[in-house]
């Protein structure tokens, strides 16, 4: 509550957020029975509590979870209330609860963004914490979506660190032999392509064409359509599952409730019910115009929303200059001083770090525009050079430890192969421009080196890391 106050969410808004969350919890306690339609509600107490918290009548909420309201597209626009079975009613209940949670979550995010908003032009540093792949004993729709987003993020990493690096060398006209790497675009296309249809497109088609099917039947229909329409070297089908050969390894997904979780069963009648709420906070969560039935877009699906979100994230990241910190899990037991060699090798391989290291090792540690490089490091020489070749000649003559092949001149940039060369140039530049600062830096280095040696002797009996 204190955190919400810090970001500018008033006490009244906090109270309203808690009310909506309480209503969602009560909705989760609504149970349906009966083999035929309409389904019966076991106990209406949770329904009444949820309706009261949402500011709607018991009858309105009951009608919207036990009946699906369909409006014809004719001029008369006749509305039909179609009774729902217990499973279908549960889907309607869950759709309302999920949408309420999503809208409330977005309300909080908008408040945070508003509190952090800066109206002047500025540079922004953002941190994206990527959890990584999820591979459990049983993987479902949630793991499928999470792993898809990881595939998209890996694609950016490959493009920036491996493909982008080699592309720059080629564009600059350097002598370069391309290093091969696995491009996971083939896996992304398997999941999100429309022509030919990928897994998500086939799942969406199954949900739209089989809305009257039960959950188990819809899942089997989805698997059948995969068999018919999706022949792919990275996809393997089983009797009740399918396996995707991700860049991180093979993941087998159970089709159980795939279609059910992908559906968006929030019909416009449910939105209209919540727009009739007497609670101003709930009313503000649903500002959309339902409009004429002919103008209404078709309900989206969870996979469609995931694709949209991933595309937006990729677009935002592509405009940035990313820097990566790769975390390697040393063992599966969360133990200190335990290094599982096989596990680490697997992570290094699937993260594309081997290809990245190969490109970096064969490539150049530093690059900058020619005029900037000449202007900066030309100060080391007695006379300011007028060209890159003149600068390189002067540096190699003055410092015999620096070989000429350390430098490579491109069309617009100059490239330096090893970072040690750049360290020497920076040190020599500081020594010439500010001798006092150089001496102080040298003194600090010697002190820190002596301290490090002292610590090394002090902790020499520390337990060693176990490498399996």
N, C-alpha and C positions, 0 to 999 in steps of 0.2 A: 504494500500500500504506500509505503514511504517512497519507493522508487517511482510509482505512478505520479505521486505529488511532485517529485523532482522534475519530471518531464512535462509538467503543466496539465495533468489530468485532474480536474476538480473533484472534490469529495462527492458531489452529486453524480458525476460521470462514473466515478469508481463504484458507487452504490449501484448504478444501472448495469455496469459490467458484471458485477457479482450476481445481480438478479437474472440476467440472461444466462450466465453459467449455471445457476441453480435450476433454471427452467430446462436447460439441456440435460442436466443430470436426472431430473424428474421424467423427462421424455424417454430417457434410456430405461426407465423402470416400467414403461407401458408394455404389457405383454398381450399378444393376440392368440386366440384359440379358434378352433373350428376348421373343418375340412372343406367347407364351401364358402362362397362369397355372399354377403359381406362377412368379414371376420368379426368375432366378438372380442371385447376387451375384458380380460380377467378381472381387473380391479381398476375402477375409474378414478381412484384417489390420486395417483401420479398425474393423470391427464388433467384433472381439475386444478392441481397445484401449478402445473406447467402453464395452463391457459391463464390462470390468474396472474402469474409472474410476467407473461407476455402481453397482457392487456387485451386478450381476446376471450370470447365466450367459450364455454365447454363444448357447445354444439358445433361451433365453427371448427375447432381443433379436431373434434371427433370425426366430423365429416371429411376433413382433409387428410386424415390418416387411414380411414376405412374405405374411402371412395376416391377414384381418380376422375377428375372433372375434365371433360373434353368438350371443346367448342367447335362447331362446324364452321367451315369457311364460306358458307353461303351468305346471301344477303340478309337472311333472317337470323344468322348466327345463333343457332339453337345450341344450348348447353346440355350435356349429358353427364350424369353422375354414375360412373361405372363401378360397381361393388368390387372390392379387392379381397383376395385370399389372405391368409395369415402372413405368408411370406411376402406378398406384394405390399401389404399394409406396413410390415416392418421396414420395407425399403422406403416407403413414403415417409415414415417416422424418421428414419435415419437421414434422409435427404434434407428434411427441415432442420434437424439438429446440426448436421454438418454445415449447412449454409449459415445458420445463426452463429456458429463458432467461427467460421471463416470471416464473416462480416465484422464480428466483434474484434477478432485478431487484427484485421485490416484497419479498424478504427484506432487501435492502440499503436500500430505501426505508423499511421499517418500523424498521430499526435507526437510521436518520437521524432519523426522527420521534420515536423513543424518546429519543434523545440530546438532542433539542431540546424535549422535552415540559416544560411548565410547569404545575404542578398548581393554582396559585392563579388566581383570577379576574383576567383582564387583557385589555387591548385588543391587537389583533393587526394588524400592517401586513404585507400580502403583496404580492409583486411578480409579475405574470404577464407573461412575455415572449412576445408573439405574433409568430411569424415572418412570417405573412402568406400570401397566396395563392401557390400553386406553379403556374406555367404554363410548361411545357417544350415542346419540339418534339413529343415523344411523352408523353402523360399517361396514367397507368394507375390501378389501384385505389388505390395509396398517395396519389396526388395528389387523387383523388376524396374520400377520407376526410379529408385535411388541409383541403381547401377547404370541406367540409361543416362542420367545426368552426369555421372562420373565419366561415362564414355565421351560425352560432349566436352567436358572439361579437359580430358586427356587429349582430345583432338586439338584444343587450343595450345596445350603444352607442347605437343609434337610440332605444330605449325610454327610456334614461336622459337623453340629451342633447337629443333633439328632441321625441319624444312626451311624455316625462315633464315637460319644461319647460313645454310648452304646456298639459298637463293641470293642472299646479299653478296656472297663471294662471286657468284656467277655474274650478277648484275654489275659488279665493280670490275669485272674483267680479270679476276685473279686466276692463276693456274690452280685448278681444283678438280678432283675426282670425287663424284658424289658417293656418299656412304649410304648403303641401303638400310632401311628401317621399316618396321611394320606400321602401316597406316591404318588406323582403326576406323577410318571413314566407312569401310565396308560393313563394320558392325553397326555403326550409327544408321546407315541406310537400311540394314536389315530390320531395325526397330522402327524408324520413323518415316521411311520413304512412302510416297503415295503411288508412284508409277515405276516399277511394279509395286503393289501394295506390301508394306512391311507389317510387322506383328501388330503395331498399334492401329494401323488402318483396318486390318482384318478384325481386330477386337472391336473397334468402333462400329464396323458394319454389322457384326454379330449382335451388338447391343441394340442397334437401331432397327434391324429387321426381325429380331426375336424378342421384342419387349414383353410379349405375353408368355414367354417361356419361363419355366422355373429355373432356379439358379444352377442346379446340376445339369439340366438339359442344355442350357445356354453355354455352359463350359464345354460340354462335349461337342456342341455345334461349332464353337470357336476352334477346338482342336481339329475337327474335320476340315474346316476351311483353311487352316494352316497347312494341312496335308495336301489339299488340292491346289493352293495358290502360292505357297511360299517354299520353293525349293532353293536352298541356300547352303553353301559349304560351312557356314558358321551356325547352322540350326539343325538340331537333332530332335526328333519327335518320339515320345513314348506313349504308352496306353493312357496315362492320366497326367502327363507332364511334358515339358519340352526343355531342351538344354540349349543355351546360347554360349557360343565360344567367345567370351569377352576377352579383352586384352589382358585382364587380370587372371584369366583362367576360366574353366568351364563352370557354369552355374545352372543347376537344374531347378526349374520353377514348377511347382504344383499348380494345376489349372483350377484348383478348388477356389470358388468365389471370385475368379478373375473377372467374369462378366458382371457380376453383382457389384463389385467394388469399382468397376469402371463406369457404371451407369450414373447419370445425374437425373434422379427421379423427382427433382423439384419442379413441379408444374406451376404454370402461371396462376392457377387457382390458389396455391399455397402462398405465393407472393402477394396476391390480392388479399388473402386473409390477414397476413402480417401488416399490410398497408392499411388495414382497417383497425389496427391496434389503438387502444386508448393511451398507450405508453409512448411518449414523444421520442424516447431513445430508440426503441424498436422501430418506430415509424421512420426515423432518420436513417436506419440501416438499409432501408429498401426504397431508394429514391427513384428507381427506374419507372418509366412509363410502360405499362403492359400493352397499351394501344390496341389496334385492330388485330384480330387473329391472323389475318393474311400478312401482316407486317412483322409478326413475331419471328425471331430467328429460332432455328431448331435448338433444343437443349444440347449443351456441350457435354463432353465426357471428361473423366479424370485424366485420361491419357492425352486428350487434346490440350487440356490446361497445362499439363506437365511439359508438353512440347512447346507451347507458347512461352512458358516461364523460362525454359532452357534456352530458347532462341533469344529472348530478351537479355538473359544473363550473358550469353556468348557475345551479343552485340555490344553490351556495356564493357565487357572485359577486352574486346578487340580494340576499343578506343583508348585503352590504358597501356602503360609500359609495365608489364608484370615482372615481378621477381618471385622466385619460388623457394620455399623451404620444404624439403622432402623429409618426412618423418619415417624412419624405418623401425618396425617392431622387432626387437632382438629375440623375443621368445613368446610362446603362447601362454605362459604362466604368470606374466607380469612380475618376474623375479629379477632382482638386480644381479649384476655380474654373471649373467647367463646369456651366452651368445649362440643362438641356433644357426649354424652356418647355412644349412639347407633352406631354412625359412627366409633368411636375409637374401640369399642368392635369388630365390624366387621373386622377392619383391623388387630387387634391383633390376631383374630381367623384365618383368611385366610393366614396370613404371617407365620403361624406355630410357633408363639411366645409362645403360651400356652404350647405346647409340649416341646419347648426348655427350658422354665422356669421349667417345671416338671422334666426334665432330670437333669438340673443344681441343682435344689433343692434336689433331691434324690441322686445326684452324688457328685462329689468332685470339689472344687474350684481350687485346685492346684495339679499338679503332676510333678515329675521330676525323673530322673534316680537315683537309690539308692546311687551309689558311690558319685555322685555330692552332693546330699542332706546330706549324712553323713559327707562328708568332710567340707561342709559349716557350718552347724548348730552344728556339733560336737565341734566347737570352743567355744561354749557357756559353755560347761561342763569343769570340772577341768582336766579331762583326755580324750583324743580323743578316741571315741568309735570305735570299729572295725566292728560293724554290725548295721543293722537297728533296730533290737529288743533292742540292748544295748543302742542305742541313744534314742529310745522312752521311755525306762525305766528311763533313766537319766533325760529326759525332764519332764516327768510326776511326778517324785519325787521332782524335783527342783521347778516346777511351778504347784501347786496343782489345779489351775484354769483350766488347760488343761486336759480334760479327755482322757483316753487312746483310746477310740473309735474315736477320731479325726483323727487318722492315720490308714491307711490300706496299708499293704504291698502286692504288686503284684509280678509278675515273674521278671520284670526288673525295675519297678518303685515303688515309694512310693507316696501315695495319701493323701492329707490333705483335710478334709471335709469343713471347714469354713475358709473364708479369714481372720477373726479376729485372728485365731490361727497363721497364717503366719505373721500377723502384729506384734503380740507379740514376735515371734521368731526373726524377723528382728530388732525390737527395742532393744531387749536384746543383740543381736549380736553387734549392733552399740555401745551400752552402754559399752560393754566389750572391743571392739577393739579400739574405739576412743571416750573416755569420753567427750573430749572437743567438738567434733562435735555433740555429743548427747545433750549436754547442750545448744548449739547454736540452734539446731533444736527445742528443747523444748521451748526456748525463742521465736522463730519465730512463733511457733504454738499458744502460749498464746497471742501474739500480734495480730495475724490474727483472733483469736477467739474473742478478745475484740472488734476489728474493725467490725466484723460481727454482734455482739450484738448491737453495736452503730448504724449501718445501719438499723438493724431490727427495732429499736425504731424510727429512723428518718422517715422510709417509712411505718410505721404501718398503716397510713391512706390511703395507696395506694388502688385504686379500686380492688376489688376481682374478681377472675375468675368466670364467669357464667357457671355453669354445667347444661346442659339441660337433 
